[in-house]
């Protein structure tokens, strides 16, 4: 029992990390109908901004808030200046532009913060050796519990945003039909930019949490997390915040159980491959995901 609980706690810990970044993917897709393949690198770059501000003497919590504001400006600015003009001419071009943003941000971070061994990142939550709770013999560290609470809180806030606010309704209308939304008075430009901005701000928060958990900050910080987050968003449904969180937690628990009880099946080197295969299978069998909305078109 103790062993099972430990694997579940570890899975919830990693799954919450995947869910945080997956929520950013959901926000962009829900508001624009596109996938932001640079979400992970935006989060990484904003995390370096957080580290730099904190290194200058600003308290970490305030540095994270500033990093989130920077992330919002980065995401909204990228959408308004690059993404929108490309999307009008070629929706498929957004994929190419987001990949270019991915490579550009990674290269820029490597150029500015070029220390080979990386940088020490502080945690937002208690992170000493004694900072854990013991449940039926299994240990669950406070920093992981904190990440799970943040993920659940963001899921709740996004649910309220999408279902209880006019802005959430505007996001859905712009994503489904931007021309019609514009004709009925929806400020589509503001909605599109805000969707990318909100997602990037959430990415800054998730990056700061991941960096604090790892204790080390490098330009490759969010690469593997982004793959798992993409699998979680695809499995849960690209327009479902709840689905993204449930799928992220499920993937985290699943990989820990397999690694613990059947370590010979899937080694560390094959974990990312499993996430990619999961994305392929879900897109093949149920493209809308487990909790996503089916797209209805008139013919």
N, C-alpha and C positions, 0 to 999 in steps of 0.2 A: 504493500500500500504506500509506504513511504517513497519507494522508488517511482511508482506511477505518479504520485503527487508532484515529485520533483520534476519529472518530465513535463507535466502539465503546466507547472509554474514557469519553467524555462520556456515552454512553447508560447504561453501567454505573453511573456516578456518580449520575445522576438517578434511574435505576431503583432503586438501593439506598435512596434516600430514600423513594420510593413504597412499596417493600417493607417498610420499617420500620413505617410507619403501617398498612399492610395487615395486618401481623401482629397488631396490636392489634384490628382488626376480626375477625380469625379467632378470637382468644382469646374475645371476647365471644360470638360466634356459636356456637363450639364448646361453651362452658360454659352458655349460656342459651337459644340458639336465636333470639336477637334481633340486630338490627343497631343499632349505636350511631352514630347520625348526628351525635352531639356529640363523637366521638372527636378530630377535628381541633381543635376549640375547647378541649377539655380539655388537649390537648397544648400549645396556644398559651398558655393561662392558666398552666399549670405552668412553661412556659418563662419567663414573666414573673417567676414566683416565683424561679426559678433566677437570673435576671438580678439581681433585687432583693437576694437573699442574697449573691451575688457582689459587688454594688456596695457592700454593707456591709463588705466586707473578707474574706469567707470564700473560701478557694480554690475555683476553679471546679469541680474534680472533686468536692469535698465538697458544693458547692452543688447539683450535679446529683443527687447521692445524696439530699440532703434534698428536692429537688424531686420525685424519684421516690417518696419516702415520702409527700409531700403528695399526689401524684397517686393513689397507692394509696388513701389516705384519702378523696380526693374521689370516685373511682370507686366504691369500696365503699359510701361514705355515700350517694351518689346512688341506687345500686341498692337499698339497704336501706330508704331513707326514701320514695322516690318511685316508682322503676321497678317494684319488686316488687308494691306495692299496686295499681298500674294494670294490670300484666300479669295479675293474678288475675282482674280484671273484664273486661278487653278487651286481648287480645294486640296488636291493631292500635293501641291507645292508646300503646304504647311508642314508636311512631314519632312521635306528636305530642309526647310528653314529651321525647324526645331532641332534637327540633327546638327545643322551648322551652329546653332546656339550652344548645343551640347559640347561640341568640339571647341568652340571659341571660348566659352567660360572655363572649361577645363585647362586650356592652354594659358589663358590669362591668369588664372589662379596659380598655375605652376610657375609662371614668369614672376609674379609679384611675391609669392610666398614659396621660395625655392629651397627651403631646408629639407634635405633628403630624409632625415629621421622624423620629420613632421613636427607638430607643435602640441604641447600639453593643453588639453581642454578641460576646464572645470565642469562639474555637474551641477544642474539646477536643484537636484535632490540630494539628501544625505548619502554619502558614498564612502564612509569609513568601513573598516572590516567588521565592525559590530552593528552596522546599520542594516539589519534584516529582521524579519519576523519568522518565527518557526511555527509551522502548522502541521501537526501529526508527524513530526520528525523531518519534514521537508522545509528547506529554507527559501524565502522569497525576499529579495533585497528591495529596500525602499525605493531605489532609483528606478527599478523595473515597475513597481507598483505605481509610481508617479507617472510614468509614460503611459501605462494602461488607463489611468484616470484621465489624463489629458486627451487620449484618443477617444474615449467614451464621451467626454465633455464636448469635443469638437463635433463628433457625430450628432449629438443632440442639438448643438447650435446650428449645424447645417440643415438638419431636419426642419427646425423652426424657420430658417431662412427660406428654404425651398417651398414649404407648405403653408406658412403663415404670413408671409410678407409680399408686398407688391413687387419688390425687387426680385424675389425668387420666381414669381410668375413671369416677370419680364425676362429673366434668364432663360426660362423654358421656352418662351415664345420666340426669342431671338435665335436660340439653338435650332428650333424646328423649322422656322421660316423667317429669316431676317428681313426680307422685303415686306412681307405682310405686317410684321411687327413695327417696322418703320412707318408704314402707312397709317397705323392706328395710334401713332404718337409715342411709341416706345423709344427712348433714347438708346438706340442699338449700339452706337459707338461707346457710350459710357458703360453699358452693360458688358460689352465684350472686353474692354480694358479692365473693368473692375473684376471680372471673372479671373483673368490671368493674374491680376494683382493680388486678389485674395488667395489664390492657389500658391503664388510665390511666397506670400507672407506666412502661410501655413508651412510651406517648405522650409523657411528660415527657422521656424520653431522646431520642426522635426529634426532638422540638421543639428541644431544646438543640443537637442536631447540625445541624438545618436552620438555626437561628438563627446558629450559628457559621459555617456555610458562606456564608450571605447577608451576614453581618457587620452586619445590621440587624434589629431586632426591632420589629414592629408588630402590631396586632390582626388583620391580614389574613394573617399569616405562613403559616398552615397551610391556608388555604381551597383554593387550587389543588392543593396536595399531597394534600388529602383526596379530591378528585375523582379524581385519578390513582390513589390508594391504593384507592378503592372499585372502580375499574375492574380493578385488579390482583387484589384479593380475589375479585371476581366471576369474572374470567377463570380464575384459578388454582383456585378452589373455596373457598367460604366456611369450610370445615372443614379446609383443608389448608395448614399453614404452609409446606411446601415449594412448593406450588402458588402461594401468594401471592408468595413470593420470586422464583420463576422467571418468573411473569407480570409482576411489577414490573420486573425486569431486562429482560424482552423488550419491554415497553412503552417503557422508557427508550431502549433501543437502536433500536427501530423509529422513534420520533419523531425521533431524531437523524439517522438515515440518510435519512429522508424530507426533513427540513428541510435536510440537507446536499446531497443529490443532486437533489432536486426541490423547491426552495424556493417555486416558484410554485404548487404544489398546495395546500399547507397553510401559511397564514401564522400568525404568533404568536397572532392573535386567535381562530383556529379550533382551536387545540390542545385546549382544554377540551371543545369540542363533539365532537371525535373521541373523547375518553375517554367522554363520555356516550353516544355512539352505540355504542361498543364494549360498554358495560354492557347496553344495550338488545338488541343482537344476541345476546350470550351468553345472556341470560335467555330470549330467544325460542327459540334453537336448542338450547342445552344448559344448563339452569338450574343444574345441579350444578357447572358449571365443568369445566375440562380435567382436574383432578386431584381434584375433590370426590367425596364418597361419594353414591351414589344413595340416596334415601330410600325405604325399603320399608315399605309399610303393609299390614296384614291387612284383608281385606274379608270 
